C-alpha cells in the first residue's frame, strides 16, 4: 500500500525588538552575564503587572499581513499553565482565544510545482528562561535573561507532505519575515525553532493517522532527517505491527538519528488556558492597522516582476537577487547610483557572493553600503579603476562601511593612469624581455599578447585601461 | 466526575489525596453537576460574543525602549540560593 505523510508545523520566531514583550528589560542577552537583563516582572515576582510592548503588536500584525492572514482587531492574551523552573510565574502569557492573526496562506514552490499552505494562526507570546544543569550535580541553575523575550508562533494547517515541502515552507517564512524586518529567523542562533507534527495515512484517505510531535527542532537538515525517520517508523508500525502508535511528544536525537518517546510525566500537562486578567485586550484601531499596512515591504514576487519588466534584468538574476532583502536593498541603491542594473546585479551576484562564500556568510549577512558599491561600479565601468583593483576595494568595503571608493582608490594608488608615456615605457620593457611572446604574436598567435599584457598590468599594478594598453602594445610590436 | 478525571486534577494541582478525600471530592462535584446542567439548559449562549473583560477597557502599550531599573543583586536578595548570578533550584533533570 502507498502512504502519504501529513505534516503541520509550529514555528517559533523571536521578534527583533529592543525590549521584552511585557517589561522594559533588554531582549538581547547574547554573551550577557546570567540574569543581567531581568526585573520583577520578567522573573515572576508576585503582583507585578505586564505592560505590552507596542512594537511586538506591530511586528505580530506585520507578520500576519506578510502571510496573508486576517488580523484580529481585538486581540487578547491568555495564561497557559505549566510548572517548570524556566517559567517563573508558572504560566506563560500567550494567545489562545483571539490570536493577533488567523487564516493565512503561504505559497511554496518545490520540484513538484507550486502549493498553498494554510496558516491556522499567528500568536504572540513570551519566551521561557534558560536552565543550566551542568554546573553542579545536585542543582539546576536558572537564567531569566530570555524570559519574556517576544516570540510569535506560526501554526500551519497539516498541509505539508514531505521534507522538501517543509524546507520550502521554512525558507519562505524566513524570506517573508526578513523582508518585513520583524525577525532574524536564524535557526543556528535559536531565533527560529520548529515543532513538527506528523502522521501517516494511506494515500488518498481523508482520515488523519495517529499524530506525533517533535519539539524544538533547530536545523533544517535535522528536521528533514527527523521527518524521514518518523515517516518510516509510522509506516513500519502500520504495516508490520512493530509497535502501537500513540499520540505523544517525541524528542529527536540527531546524533543517533532516532526519535524517542518523552516520559509521560512531561506530556501529561493540561495547559488550562484562561484569559489573562492582567493584560487588557489590545484593540487595533484603523489608524494603527493602516500604518502597519503602509509599512509593508514590496513582496519578493512583485520585486521580481519589476526587476524583469521595468529594469530589464534576466529571470535568473532577478531570482537570485530576491532571495534576500539585504541583497535587494544593496542592488537597488547601487543601481540608483551607477545607472546600470546589469553591472549592479553582476557585481552583487558574482563578486559580493564570492566574498560572502569565502567568509562563510549567508546572503542576509551582506552589509555593504549600496551607494558606495554603485560608485565603485561606476569607477570600474568608466575605466578609472581596474576590475581587479575594484575587487580589492570591494573586499575592504566588506570590513568598513565608511569607505568612499573614489577617495580610497586615490589614497591606495588604484586610480588608472592616463599617462600614455608611462604605459609606452612599460610596454617597451615588456616587449624587450619577452621576445618569444613577441615572435609568437607576429607569427599569428594572437593570444600570445596576453603574456605581455599581464606583465604590463603587473608592473602598472592594474592601474591602466586595458584597451589603451592593448593598443599601445600592438603599436609597439608593429614598430619592430 | 469519575476517578480518572479526579486523578488528572490531582496531578495538575500537585495534590496527593487520601481515599477519604477522594470520596468527598467525587460526591461534592457530582452533586454540583445537576446545578450546572440546569444553567446550561436555561441560558442559550449560542450567538453571544465572548466576554473578554467585565469592563469595556483596552490595554495601554509602551514604546520599545530598554530600561534597567533593577539590579540583579536586589532581585536575588530574597532567593534561598544563588550561584554566580544564577538562581538555584533543586535539580530537574536526571
Interface residues (C-beta under 8 A of the other chain):
Chain A: X17 X18 X19 X24 X25 X26 X33 X34 X35 X36 X37 X38 X39 X40 X43 X45 X51 X52 X53 X54 X55 X56 X57 X74 X76 X83 X84 X85 X97 X98 X131 X132 X133 X135 X136 X137 X138 X139 X140 X141 X142 X143 X144 X268 X269 X270 X272 X275 X277 X279 X280 X281 X282 X283
Chain B: X8 X11 X12 X14 X50 X52 X53 X57 X58 X59 X60 X61 X62 X63 X64 X65 X66 X67 X68 X69 X70 X72 X75 X76 X81 X83 X84 X85 X86 X87 X88 X89 X90 X91 X92 X93
